[in-house]
Amino acid sequence: MSYVVVFVTTKTAEEAKTMGHSLLDHRLAACVSIVPRVESMYWWENKITTDAEALMIIKTTEGNVQQLIGHVKSMHSYTVPEIISLPISKGNPDYLQWLQDNCIL
């Protein structure tokens, strides 16, 4: 089994909470941590933009990533939401088992 951490930024912490709850309800994630305020700097429409956002840190299995991406995109307020997945190479075996037990794939 392969495990991943998925990062998603949202316009508000409330949007992140709503999305996180839905991901958990659908068993697309075992855990969603929300950092309520981060400052993001990025290129948008040919200029550098700075915004306050919330950051979701989602723990799931690699098998859930494609469905998770579709689910987030269907709920997200952004045209091009940040949804990036990074592999978990090592971790507490008990935590990883718990993660696996609480996801659908």
ZAMI-804763 format. One record per residue (C-alpha): x, y, z. Coordinates in nm, 3 decimals. Layout:
[pt [X Y Z]]
...
//
This chain:
[pt [0.000 0.000 0.000]]
[pt [0.127 0.348 -0.087]]
[pt [0.037 0.655 0.117]]
[pt [0.039 1.022 0.022]]
[pt [-0.006 1.369 0.164]]
[pt [-0.214 1.601 -0.053]]
[pt [-0.191 1.979 -0.021]]
[pt [-0.489 2.194 -0.119]]
[pt [-0.520 2.569 -0.067]]
[pt [-0.861 2.733 -0.033]]
[pt [-0.994 3.087 -0.018]]
[pt [-1.109 3.049 0.346]]
[pt [-1.076 2.814 0.641]]
[pt [-1.452 2.758 0.624]]
[pt [-1.424 2.634 0.265]]
[pt [-1.144 2.401 0.377]]
[pt [-1.357 2.266 0.664]]
[pt [-1.653 2.200 0.436]]
[pt [-1.433 2.026 0.180]]
[pt [-1.243 1.832 0.446]]
[pt [-1.562 1.703 0.604]]
[pt [-1.687 1.588 0.264]]
[pt [-1.358 1.407 0.188]]
[pt [-1.383 1.227 0.522]]
[pt [-1.752 1.141 0.468]]
[pt [-1.663 0.983 0.133]]
[pt [-1.361 0.798 0.286]]
[pt [-1.128 0.968 0.039]]
[pt [-0.907 1.072 0.332]]
[pt [-0.828 0.938 0.676]]
[pt [-0.729 1.279 0.816]]
[pt [-0.751 1.641 0.707]]
[pt [-0.547 1.902 0.894]]
[pt [-0.625 2.267 0.828]]
[pt [-0.384 2.555 0.869]]
[pt [-0.632 2.842 0.882]]
[pt [-0.406 3.111 0.738]]
[pt [-0.109 3.100 0.506]]
[pt [0.015 3.374 0.278]]
[pt [0.050 3.258 -0.081]]
[pt [0.240 3.436 -0.356]]
[pt [0.188 3.316 -0.713]]
[pt [0.161 3.409 -1.077]]
[pt [-0.196 3.469 -1.195]]
[pt [-0.301 3.641 -1.518]]
[pt [0.056 3.756 -1.590]]
[pt [0.119 3.925 -1.256]]
[pt [0.241 3.826 -0.911]]
[pt [-0.047 3.799 -0.666]]
[pt [-0.044 3.769 -0.287]]
[pt [-0.342 3.628 -0.099]]
[pt [-0.432 3.494 0.242]]
[pt [-0.550 3.134 0.209]]
[pt [-0.616 2.825 0.419]]
[pt [-0.405 2.513 0.367]]
[pt [-0.545 2.161 0.382]]
[pt [-0.301 1.880 0.459]]
[pt [-0.479 1.560 0.358]]
[pt [-0.355 1.211 0.445]]
[pt [-0.478 0.933 0.218]]
[pt [-0.377 0.636 0.004]]
[pt [-0.230 0.673 -0.343]]
[pt [-0.528 0.481 -0.481]]
[pt [-0.764 0.759 -0.369]]
[pt [-0.578 1.050 -0.529]]
[pt [-0.758 1.068 -0.866]]
[pt [-1.102 1.048 -0.707]]
[pt [-0.995 1.298 -0.439]]
[pt [-0.880 1.544 -0.709]]
[pt [-1.215 1.520 -0.886]]
[pt [-1.403 1.563 -0.559]]
[pt [-1.202 1.870 -0.458]]
[pt [-1.237 2.029 -0.803]]
[pt [-1.616 1.979 -0.793]]
[pt [-1.639 2.172 -0.463]]
[pt [-1.361 2.430 -0.497]]
[pt [-1.422 2.799 -0.553]]
[pt [-1.103 2.846 -0.759]]
[pt [-1.080 2.801 -1.136]]
[pt [-0.744 2.623 -1.103]]
[pt [-0.714 2.490 -0.746]]
[pt [-0.380 2.376 -0.607]]
[pt [-0.405 2.001 -0.551]]
[pt [-0.066 1.835 -0.521]]
[pt [0.023 1.491 -0.391]]
[pt [0.352 1.390 -0.230]]
[pt [0.447 1.033 -0.139]]
[pt [0.497 0.929 0.223]]
[pt [0.818 0.729 0.214]]
[pt [0.824 0.625 0.581]]
[pt [0.612 0.668 0.891]]
[pt [0.482 0.520 1.212]]
[pt [0.358 0.174 1.103]]
[pt [0.061 0.198 1.342]]
[pt [-0.041 0.535 1.194]]
[pt [-0.003 0.408 0.837]]
[pt [-0.220 0.105 0.918]]
[pt [-0.481 0.338 1.070]]
[pt [-0.463 0.554 0.756]]
[pt [-0.520 0.249 0.536]]
[pt [-0.807 0.124 0.754]]
[pt [-0.989 0.455 0.723]]
[pt [-0.972 0.508 0.345]]
[pt [-1.170 0.328 0.076]]
[pt [-0.867 0.236 -0.140]]
//
